[in-house]
Amino acid sequence: MCRLTAYLGTEIPLENIIIRPAHSLLVQSHDAEESKIAVNGDGFGIAWYGHDERPGLYRDVLPAWADANLTNLCRMVKSGLFLAHVRASTTGETMRTNCHPFTYGKWSFMHNGQVGDFHLLRRNLENILPDPLYNARNGTTDSELLFHLLMHFMTSNGPKKAAELTIEALHKAAEDTKTDPFLRLTCVFSDGVQLYGFRYATDAFAPTLYFANNLDNGGASLSSEPLDGNEHDWHMIDANCYVEVKGREKHIEPLSI
């Protein structure tokens, strides 16, 4: 399982979330506490928003702890909205195009979990995509295809409905290929204004997602694990739920699946 974190608030150096906290994403890359494996060393990435509506993107295949460029970038770059991810691969080779986050236009996206029997479902799912989204795919992961399905359904729907339709498409592909659906999906994404996320699983093990709103002058975060020792300040998002973060406030609704 991967680890992820996202921040929304006043403009701060990226290191204040990704590097400096006692249980930062950098620490989680080699010492995760709420994952099947402690090490997430199959690459990392950051998407951040600034003056352009399209996010900046930096990804590499090195383990996060092994790239000095990451610590320098996080020290120098400031943003009021960013997503960061460390990868433990389940589908797709260890290469830069398979590292999260993924971006499309103003949107950024990252995923923790897996789509079971993805090799059987992939063709059916790809057939849903219109040409622009199909041609925008650069990697081979279930996560990137999941993102492009979300973007497709976003065309005529809001983020929550698009998430529900994406999950329904995964179930339909499993049904059409006579495969038992096995889904573990915790996703966080952004349009450059708000944070959105959801947790969903076909078993009892949806990957974790926490919310806190007292970081760095009142900034908010969605993270796989609490970033510091103040665990009472972090609130678990329930499984099979969707969450929106605007400013310091979160809005949670159950997914209608």
C-alpha positions as CSV (number, residue, x, y, z in Angstrom):
1,M,0.0,0.0,0.0
2,C,1.1,3.5,-0.8
3,R,1.1,6.6,1.5
4,L,-0.3,10.0,0.6
5,T,-0.9,13.4,2.0
6,A,-2.5,16.6,0.7
7,Y,-2.6,20.2,2.1
8,L,-4.9,23.1,1.7
9,G,-4.4,26.4,3.5
10,T,-2.1,29.4,3.6
11,E,1.0,29.3,1.4
12,I,3.7,27.4,3.1
13,P,7.0,25.6,2.1
14,L,6.2,22.1,1.0
15,E,8.7,20.8,3.6
16,N,6.3,21.8,6.5
17,I,4.0,18.9,5.6
18,I,6.2,16.5,3.5
19,I,9.5,16.6,5.4
20,R,9.4,18.3,8.8
21,P,6.6,16.7,10.9
22,A,7.6,13.8,13.2
23,H,5.6,11.3,11.1
24,S,5.9,13.1,7.8
25,L,5.3,11.5,4.4
26,L,9.1,11.2,4.1
27,V,9.2,9.2,7.3
28,Q,6.2,7.1,6.1
29,S,8.1,6.2,3.0
30,H,10.4,4.0,5.1
31,D,8.4,3.6,8.4
32,A,4.6,3.5,7.7
33,E,2.6,2.4,10.7
34,E,-0.9,1.7,9.2
35,S,0.0,-0.2,6.1
36,K,0.6,-3.9,5.3
37,I,4.2,-3.0,4.6
38,A,6.3,-0.3,6.3
39,V,8.4,0.6,3.2
40,N,7.1,2.6,0.3
41,G,10.1,2.8,-1.9
42,D,8.9,2.5,-5.5
43,G,9.0,6.2,-6.3
44,F,7.3,9.4,-5.2
45,G,5.7,12.5,-6.5
46,I,4.3,16.0,-5.7
47,A,1.7,18.1,-7.5
48,W,1.4,21.7,-6.4
49,Y,-0.6,24.7,-7.4
50,G,0.6,28.3,-7.9
51,H,-0.1,31.1,-10.3
52,D,-1.2,28.7,-13.1
53,E,-4.5,26.7,-12.8
54,R,-2.5,23.7,-14.0
55,P,-0.4,22.1,-11.2
56,G,3.3,21.7,-11.2
57,L,4.5,18.1,-11.1
58,Y,7.7,16.4,-9.9
59,R,8.0,12.6,-9.8
60,D,10.9,10.2,-9.7
61,V,11.4,6.4,-9.3
62,L,13.9,6.8,-6.5
63,P,12.8,6.1,-2.9
64,A,11.8,9.4,-1.4
65,W,14.5,9.1,1.3
66,A,17.2,8.7,-1.3
67,D,16.6,11.8,-3.4
68,A,18.3,15.0,-2.1
69,N,16.4,16.9,-4.8
70,L,13.1,16.2,-3.0
71,T,14.3,17.9,0.3
72,N,15.6,20.9,-1.6
73,L,12.5,21.3,-3.7
74,C,10.3,21.1,-0.6
75,R,12.4,23.6,1.2
76,M,12.3,26.2,-1.6
77,V,8.8,25.8,-3.2
78,K,5.8,27.3,-1.4
79,S,2.1,26.5,-2.1
80,G,-1.3,26.7,-0.5
81,L,-2.5,23.5,-2.1
82,F,-0.4,20.4,-2.9
83,L,-0.6,16.6,-3.1
84,A,2.2,14.2,-2.3
85,H,2.6,10.5,-2.6
86,V,5.1,7.7,-1.9
87,R,4.5,4.5,-3.9
88,A,4.5,0.8,-3.0
89,S,3.6,-0.7,-6.4
90,T,1.0,-3.3,-6.9
91,T,0.3,-2.8,-10.6
92,G,2.7,-1.4,-13.2
93,E,6.5,-1.2,-13.5
94,T,8.6,1.2,-11.4
95,M,9.0,4.0,-13.8
96,R,8.4,7.8,-13.6
97,T,5.1,7.7,-15.6
98,N,3.6,5.3,-13.1
99,C,4.4,7.5,-10.1
100,H,1.6,9.5,-8.5
101,P,0.2,12.1,-8.5
102,F,-1.3,12.2,-12.0
103,T,-2.5,15.3,-13.6
104,Y,-4.9,16.3,-16.4
105,G,-5.6,20.0,-17.1
106,K,-6.3,21.6,-13.7
107,W,-6.9,18.3,-11.9
108,S,-4.4,16.3,-9.8
109,F,-5.0,12.8,-8.4
110,M,-3.4,10.1,-6.3
111,H,-4.5,6.7,-5.1
112,N,-3.7,4.2,-2.4
113,G,-4.9,0.6,-2.9
114,Q,-5.5,-1.7,-5.8
115,V,-8.0,-2.9,-8.4
116,G,-7.9,-6.7,-8.3
117,D,-7.4,-8.7,-11.5
118,F,-6.7,-5.4,-13.3
119,H,-5.2,-7.2,-16.3
120,L,-8.7,-8.8,-16.9
121,L,-10.7,-5.5,-16.4
122,R,-8.3,-3.1,-18.2
123,R,-9.6,-3.5,-21.7
124,N,-13.3,-3.0,-20.7
125,L,-12.4,0.0,-18.7
126,E,-10.3,1.6,-21.4
127,N,-13.2,1.3,-23.8
128,I,-15.2,3.7,-21.7
129,L,-12.7,6.5,-22.2
130,P,-13.1,9.1,-25.0
131,D,-10.0,9.5,-27.2
132,P,-8.5,12.6,-25.5
133,L,-8.4,10.8,-22.1
134,Y,-7.3,7.5,-23.6
135,N,-4.5,9.2,-25.4
136,A,-3.5,11.2,-22.3
137,R,-2.5,8.0,-20.5
138,N,1.3,7.6,-20.2
139,G,1.7,4.8,-17.7
140,T,0.4,1.3,-17.1
141,T,-1.2,1.5,-13.6
142,D,-4.7,0.8,-12.4
143,S,-4.4,4.2,-10.6
144,E,-3.9,6.3,-13.7
145,L,-6.8,4.5,-15.5
146,L,-8.9,5.1,-12.4
147,F,-8.1,8.8,-12.6
148,H,-9.0,9.1,-16.3
149,L,-12.3,7.3,-15.6
150,L,-13.0,9.8,-12.9
151,M,-12.2,12.7,-15.3
152,H,-14.5,11.2,-17.9
153,F,-17.4,11.0,-15.5
154,M,-16.6,14.5,-14.2
155,T,-17.6,15.9,-17.5
156,S,-21.3,15.8,-16.7
157,N,-21.2,15.4,-12.9
158,G,-19.8,16.7,-9.7
159,P,-16.8,15.0,-8.0
160,K,-19.0,12.8,-5.7
161,K,-21.1,11.5,-8.5
162,A,-18.1,11.0,-10.7
163,A,-16.4,8.9,-7.9
164,E,-19.6,6.8,-7.6
165,L,-19.8,6.2,-11.3
166,T,-16.1,5.3,-11.5
167,I,-16.6,2.7,-8.8
168,E,-19.8,1.4,-10.5
169,A,-17.7,1.1,-13.8
170,L,-15.2,-1.1,-11.9
171,H,-17.9,-3.4,-10.6
172,K,-19.5,-3.6,-14.1
173,A,-16.1,-4.5,-15.7
174,A,-15.7,-7.3,-13.1
175,E,-19.2,-8.5,-13.8
176,D,-18.7,-8.5,-17.6
177,T,-15.4,-10.4,-17.3
178,K,-17.0,-12.9,-14.7
179,T,-14.5,-11.7,-12.1
180,D,-15.1,-11.3,-8.4
181,P,-14.7,-7.6,-7.8
182,F,-11.8,-6.8,-5.4
183,L,-11.4,-3.1,-4.8
184,R,-9.4,-1.1,-2.2
185,L,-9.6,2.5,-3.1
186,T,-8.6,5.6,-1.1
187,C,-8.2,8.5,-3.5
188,V,-7.5,12.2,-3.0
189,F,-7.8,14.7,-5.8
190,S,-8.0,18.4,-6.4
191,D,-9.1,21.0,-9.0
192,G,-6.7,23.6,-7.6
193,V,-9.4,25.1,-5.3
194,Q,-10.6,22.3,-3.0
195,L,-9.5,18.8,-1.9
196,Y,-11.7,15.8,-2.6
197,G,-11.3,12.2,-1.5
198,F,-13.1,8.9,-0.9
199,R,-12.5,5.6,0.7
200,Y,-14.1,2.4,-0.7
201,A,-13.5,-1.3,-0.5
202,T,-15.3,-4.5,-1.4
203,D,-14.0,-6.0,1.9
204,A,-13.3,-4.5,5.3
205,F,-9.9,-3.1,4.5
206,A,-10.3,0.3,2.7
207,P,-6.9,2.0,3.0
208,T,-6.8,4.7,5.7
209,L,-7.5,8.4,5.3
210,Y,-7.4,11.0,8.1
211,F,-8.4,14.7,8.2
212,A,-6.9,17.5,10.3
213,N,-7.5,21.3,10.2
214,N,-5.0,22.8,12.6
215,L,-1.8,22.5,10.6
216,D,0.5,25.5,9.9
217,N,-1.7,28.5,10.7
218,G,-4.9,26.5,10.3
219,G,-4.2,24.6,7.2
220,A,-6.1,21.4,6.5
221,S,-4.8,18.0,5.4
222,L,-6.0,14.6,4.1
223,S,-3.4,12.0,4.9
224,S,-3.0,8.2,5.0
225,E,-1.6,8.6,8.6
226,P,-1.4,11.4,11.1
227,L,1.7,13.5,10.4
228,D,2.5,14.3,14.0
229,G,2.1,13.0,17.5
230,N,-1.2,14.9,18.1
231,E,-3.4,12.0,17.0
232,H,-6.5,13.4,18.8
233,D,-6.4,16.2,16.2
234,W,-6.7,13.8,13.3
235,H,-10.1,12.3,12.4
236,M,-10.5,9.1,10.4
237,I,-12.7,9.3,7.4
238,D,-15.1,6.4,7.5
239,A,-14.9,3.7,4.9
240,N,-17.3,4.0,1.9
241,C,-17.5,7.7,2.3
242,Y,-16.7,10.8,0.2
243,V,-15.1,13.9,1.7
244,E,-14.7,17.5,0.4
245,V,-12.3,20.0,2.1
246,K,-12.9,23.7,1.5
247,G,-10.9,26.1,3.7
248,R,-10.7,24.5,7.1
249,E,-14.0,22.7,6.8
250,K,-14.7,19.1,5.7
251,H,-18.0,17.8,4.4
252,I,-18.5,14.0,4.5
253,E,-21.2,11.9,2.8
254,P,-21.7,8.2,2.3
255,L,-21.0,6.9,-1.1
256,S,-24.1,5.7,-2.9
257,I,-22.9,2.5,-4.4
